[in-house]
Structure formats: structure tokens, C-alpha cells
Amino acid sequence: MESTSSHVQASAAARVYFASDFHLGAHARVSSREREHQIVRWLDMVSTDAAAIYLVGDLFEFWFEYKTVVPKGFVRLLGKIAELRDRGIRIEVFTGNHDLWMFGYFEAEFGIPVHRKPIQISIQGKSFFIGHGDGLGPNDVGYKRMKKVFTHPFSQWLYSWFHPDFGTRLAGFFSQKSREAMPPEERSWLGEEKEWLLQYCLRKISQGIEPDYFVFGHRHLPIDWKLPNGKSRYINLGEWMWHNSYAVFDGQDMEVRFFEQAGKVVQNDSQY
């Protein structure tokens, strides 16, 4: 069941920004520390005209909030988020499959709502369906079962008894193994029939849910795909391990962009 959030109304000059899959804590094209610096520079840039910023999951490679402990590090990102919130910029966060164990720190410390399921909202007269994307669409039955285990209160209670040093190392080990097991072909466009989030969008349309924009992360590929109902577009935000991609809505249109480097968006403009 998807949840619904209130609409965002902004001035004509303000924009709404979306980004996901920072995976801070994991090294990729650059170190996690340098990527954090890049993200902070991006937040500085977008804050000049942002009405709202949506951070759509997997901000961290691993995140588990004990009652009195949060993961070490990421102080530059957290400090920047606190600064922007103090300036009155609206920020909303989604949990992803790597940071689903958020238990109230962002709400209490920053006044930021944390969404654990997709939401449907209106932004300046356009409808949006937003979620991280993990566990949606056909297939991936194994992960969907594991997610039920990971999000069960009893499982979370058991994990909380691990010492934070051991719990973090254990999660990092399995996260790395999962990343190494990803087939290389999944880092590129798989085709309409195999792109599970695209299939999820098509199923939602068949059920009468037809937003102007479906916005997801998780896929790690920047995508802007026009859907066959002639109205909706599937936007995937890509990631910051290699692409540094994000999306911006200016009140009229949505565009996928890249920060401090060039990039390519998977599109199908010629088809419709």
C-alpha cells in the first residue's frame, strides 16, 4: 500500500530536486569521502532555488540506528542537511534497501519526514509517484522475502543486540558481496520487458494510477522513459557512485542532469 503526502507548492522561480543512491561508505569512481564532498557541493548549488529536495533512498551503504548510537561518519552531509533545514528548505527522505533501518533520528534531529513506502504527491499541479524502487515490480522474490525479514520488528530487535562495530562490519561484508554478485549486464539498459521498474509503472497505469512522473532510484541507471499512455514518464535518478545524476522539476518539466561531469540518460523520445 502506497502512502500519500501533502502537495508541494512553490514560487514560480523555485525548483524541486531529486537524488538517490549516494551509497556513502562505499568506494567507487572516487572515495566515499570525496563523493560526500561532491554531494555537499551539489546541495549548496541547488539550495539557491530549491523549494524542496527529495532524497530517494540508499543515501548510505549501511545505516542502523541504535537507541543512542548512529553510524560514524557522514558529518558533512548531515551538517549540510541540518543547515538547509534551518534555512527553511523542505527535505524529505526515503529509505532504500541499504539504509532501511532508520528509526526516528532524521525526524527528531532534522524535522525531516522519512518515507518507507512509495508516496503520491502533487507538486505545482503535476502528480508524482515517488519511491526508492526496491522490491517493486515482478521477480526478485528472494529479496522481497528478505525485506520482510529485515523490516520485521523482531529482526530489528535482535540485530540491535550486536555491538555497533560488529553489526556495521557484518552489514558491510554482505553489502559488498551483493554488489560483487551483480551481473555486469544489469548496469546497462535491459530492454522494456526486463526493466522491472518500467514494468511496475505499466502495471500501475493499467490499474488506473497515471501520475505525470514515476520517480525511482535503486536501478543505478539514469532513465527518462515516456510511457505509452501518452501522459506519464518513468524517471530513474541513477546514482552517485559513477553517474552523479539527479533530476530537477522547474514547475513545468522534469529533467535528469549530471553534476560536475558529463553523462547519458536512457531515453525513448523518438517512440512517442
C-alpha positions as CSV (number, residue, x, y, z in Angstrom):
1,M,0.0,0.0,0.0
2,E,1.4,3.4,-1.0
3,S,1.2,6.3,1.3
4,T,0.1,9.8,0.3
5,S,1.9,13.0,1.2
6,S,0.7,16.6,1.1
7,H,1.3,18.6,-2.1
8,V,4.3,20.9,-2.6
9,Q,3.5,24.4,-3.7
10,A,6.4,26.7,-4.6
11,S,7.0,30.0,-6.1
12,A,7.4,30.2,-9.9
13,A,11.2,30.6,-9.6
14,A,11.7,27.7,-7.2
15,R,12.6,24.2,-8.2
16,V,12.2,20.8,-6.7
17,Y,15.2,18.4,-6.8
18,F,15.5,14.7,-6.6
19,A,18.5,12.4,-6.0
20,S,19.2,8.9,-4.7
21,D,21.8,6.2,-4.2
22,F,24.7,8.2,-2.7
23,H,25.9,4.9,-1.1
24,L,28.2,6.8,1.3
25,G,30.5,4.4,3.0
26,A,31.3,2.5,-0.3
27,H,34.1,3.5,-2.6
28,A,33.6,3.6,-6.4
29,R,34.8,6.1,-9.0
30,V,36.1,8.2,-6.2
31,S,36.3,7.6,-2.4
32,S,33.3,7.9,-0.2
33,R,34.8,11.0,1.4
34,E,35.3,12.7,-2.0
35,R,31.7,11.7,-3.0
36,E,30.4,13.2,0.2
37,H,32.2,16.5,-0.7
38,Q,30.6,16.4,-4.2
39,I,27.1,15.8,-2.7
40,V,27.6,18.8,-0.3
41,R,28.7,21.0,-3.2
42,W,25.5,19.8,-5.1
43,L,23.3,20.7,-2.1
44,D,24.9,24.1,-1.9
45,M,24.2,24.6,-5.6
46,V,20.6,23.5,-5.6
47,S,19.8,25.3,-2.3
48,T,19.9,28.6,-4.1
49,D,16.5,28.0,-5.7
50,A,15.1,24.8,-4.1
51,A,11.6,24.7,-2.8
52,A,12.1,21.1,-1.8
53,I,14.7,18.3,-2.0
54,Y,13.7,14.6,-2.2
55,L,16.5,12.1,-1.2
56,V,15.1,8.9,-2.6
57,G,16.9,6.1,-0.7
58,D,20.3,4.4,-0.3
59,L,21.9,7.6,1.0
60,F,24.3,5.3,2.9
61,E,25.8,2.0,2.1
62,F,24.7,0.9,5.6
63,W,22.6,2.7,8.2
64,F,21.3,1.3,11.5
65,E,20.1,3.5,14.3
66,Y,20.6,2.1,17.8
67,K,18.7,3.8,20.6
68,T,21.7,6.0,21.5
69,V,24.1,5.4,18.5
70,V,24.1,6.4,14.8
71,P,26.7,5.3,12.3
72,K,30.1,7.0,12.5
73,G,30.9,9.4,9.7
74,F,28.9,11.4,7.1
75,V,29.1,14.6,9.3
76,R,29.5,16.8,6.2
77,L,26.3,15.6,4.7
78,L,24.3,15.6,7.9
79,G,25.6,19.0,8.8
80,K,24.6,20.4,5.4
81,I,21.1,18.8,5.7
82,A,20.8,20.5,9.1
83,E,21.8,23.8,7.7
84,L,19.4,23.6,4.8
85,R,16.5,22.6,7.1
86,D,17.4,25.6,9.4
87,R,17.1,27.8,6.4
88,G,13.6,26.5,5.8
89,I,14.2,24.3,2.8
90,R,11.9,21.3,2.7
91,I,13.7,18.0,2.6
92,E,12.1,14.5,2.5
93,V,14.0,11.2,2.8
94,F,13.1,7.7,1.6
95,T,14.6,4.5,3.0
96,G,16.3,2.2,0.5
97,N,17.4,-1.4,0.7
98,H,20.8,-0.3,2.2
99,D,19.5,2.2,4.8
100,L,16.1,0.8,5.7
101,W,16.9,0.8,9.4
102,M,16.0,4.4,10.1
103,F,14.1,4.6,13.3
104,G,13.5,8.3,14.0
105,Y,16.8,10.1,14.0
106,F,16.1,12.2,10.9
107,E,12.7,13.1,12.1
108,A,13.8,14.1,15.6
109,E,17.2,15.8,14.7
110,F,16.2,17.5,11.4
111,G,12.4,17.5,11.3
112,I,12.6,15.5,8.1
113,P,9.9,13.0,7.2
114,V,11.2,9.6,6.3
115,H,9.1,7.5,3.9
116,R,9.3,3.7,3.9
117,K,6.9,3.2,1.1
118,P,6.2,5.0,-2.2
119,I,4.1,8.2,-1.9
120,Q,1.8,10.0,-4.3
121,I,2.0,13.8,-4.2
122,S,1.2,16.9,-6.2
123,I,3.9,19.4,-7.0
124,Q,2.8,22.7,-8.6
125,G,-0.1,21.0,-10.3
126,K,1.8,17.9,-11.5
127,S,1.3,14.5,-10.0
128,F,4.3,12.4,-8.7
129,F,4.6,8.8,-7.6
130,I,7.9,8.6,-5.7
131,G,9.7,5.6,-4.1
132,H,13.2,4.1,-3.8
133,G,12.1,1.1,-6.0
134,D,13.4,-1.9,-4.1
135,G,11.0,-4.8,-4.0
136,L,8.7,-3.3,-6.7
137,G,7.8,-5.0,-10.0
138,P,8.0,-8.6,-11.0
139,N,10.6,-11.2,-10.0
140,D,13.2,-10.6,-7.2
141,V,11.2,-12.9,-5.0
142,G,14.2,-13.7,-2.8
143,Y,14.8,-10.1,-1.9
144,K,11.1,-9.4,-1.3
145,R,11.2,-12.2,1.3
146,M,14.4,-10.9,2.9
147,K,13.0,-7.4,3.1
148,K,10.1,-8.7,5.1
149,V,12.6,-10.3,7.5
150,F,14.8,-7.2,7.7
151,T,11.8,-4.9,8.4
152,H,10.2,-7.1,11.0
153,P,10.4,-5.5,14.4
154,F,11.7,-8.8,16.0
155,S,14.6,-9.0,13.5
156,Q,15.5,-5.4,14.1
157,W,15.4,-6.0,17.9
158,L,17.7,-9.0,17.5
159,Y,20.2,-7.0,15.4
160,S,20.2,-4.2,17.9
161,W,21.9,-6.5,20.3
162,F,25.0,-6.7,18.1
163,H,27.8,-4.3,19.2
164,P,27.7,-1.5,16.6
165,D,31.3,-2.3,15.4
166,F,30.4,-5.9,14.7
167,G,27.0,-5.0,13.2
168,T,28.4,-2.5,10.9
169,R,31.2,-4.8,9.7
170,L,28.8,-7.6,9.2
171,A,26.4,-5.5,7.1
172,G,29.4,-4.1,5.1
173,F,30.6,-7.6,4.3
174,F,27.2,-8.7,2.9
175,S,26.7,-5.5,1.1
176,Q,30.0,-5.9,-0.8
177,K,29.2,-9.5,-1.6
178,S,25.8,-8.4,-3.0
179,R,27.4,-5.7,-5.2
180,E,30.1,-8.2,-6.5
181,A,27.3,-10.6,-7.4
182,M,25.5,-8.1,-9.7
183,P,25.9,-9.2,-13.3
184,P,27.7,-6.6,-15.5
185,E,24.7,-6.5,-17.9
186,E,22.5,-5.1,-15.2
187,R,24.5,-1.9,-15.3
188,S,23.0,-1.1,-18.7
189,W,19.5,-0.9,-20.2
190,L,17.9,-4.4,-20.2
191,G,15.1,-3.7,-22.6
192,E,11.5,-2.8,-21.9
193,E,10.4,-6.3,-21.0
194,K,13.2,-6.8,-18.5
195,E,13.3,-3.4,-16.8
196,W,11.3,-4.3,-13.7
197,L,10.6,-0.8,-12.5
198,L,9.3,0.1,-16.0
199,Q,7.0,-3.0,-15.8
200,Y,5.9,-1.8,-12.4
201,C,4.9,1.6,-13.9
202,L,3.0,-0.1,-16.7
203,R,1.1,-2.2,-14.2
204,K,0.2,0.9,-12.2
205,I,-1.1,2.6,-15.3
206,S,-3.2,-0.5,-16.0
207,Q,-4.7,-0.1,-12.5
208,G,-5.7,3.5,-13.2
209,I,-2.8,5.2,-11.5
210,E,-1.4,7.6,-14.0
211,P,0.9,10.3,-12.5
212,D,2.8,12.7,-14.6
213,Y,6.0,11.3,-13.2
214,F,7.1,8.0,-11.7
215,V,10.3,8.8,-9.8
216,F,12.5,5.9,-8.5
217,G,16.1,5.2,-7.6
218,H,17.6,1.8,-6.9
219,R,18.2,0.9,-10.6
220,H,21.6,2.8,-10.7
221,L,20.9,3.9,-14.3
222,P,19.7,7.4,-15.3
223,I,16.4,6.9,-17.2
224,D,13.7,9.2,-18.7
225,W,11.2,7.0,-20.4
226,K,7.9,8.1,-21.9
227,L,5.2,5.7,-21.1
228,P,2.6,4.5,-23.7
229,N,-0.4,6.2,-22.1
230,G,0.9,9.5,-23.6
231,K,1.0,11.2,-20.2
232,S,3.3,9.6,-17.7
233,R,7.1,9.4,-17.7
234,Y,9.3,6.9,-15.7
235,I,12.3,8.8,-14.3
236,N,15.1,6.9,-12.7
237,L,17.5,9.1,-10.8
238,G,20.6,6.9,-11.4
239,E,23.3,7.1,-8.7
240,W,26.4,8.9,-7.4
241,M,28.9,6.1,-7.4
242,W,29.6,6.6,-11.1
243,H,27.0,8.9,-12.6
244,N,26.4,11.8,-10.2
245,S,22.9,12.1,-11.6
246,Y,19.9,13.8,-10.3
247,A,16.6,15.3,-11.5
248,V,15.0,18.7,-11.3
249,F,11.4,19.8,-11.7
250,D,11.0,23.5,-12.6
251,G,7.2,23.7,-12.4
252,Q,6.7,22.8,-16.0
253,D,9.0,19.9,-16.9
254,M,11.3,17.3,-15.3
255,E,14.9,16.8,-16.5
256,V,17.7,14.4,-15.5
257,R,21.0,16.1,-15.1
258,F,24.6,15.4,-14.0
259,F,26.8,17.1,-11.5
260,E,30.4,18.0,-12.3
261,Q,30.7,15.5,-15.1
262,A,29.0,14.5,-18.3
263,G,26.6,11.7,-18.5
264,K,24.0,9.9,-20.7
265,V,20.3,9.4,-20.0
266,V,18.4,6.3,-21.3
267,Q,15.5,7.8,-23.3
268,N,12.9,6.8,-25.9
269,D,11.9,10.3,-27.2
270,S,11.6,9.0,-30.7
271,Q,9.0,6.4,-29.9
272,Y,6.1,8.7,-29.0
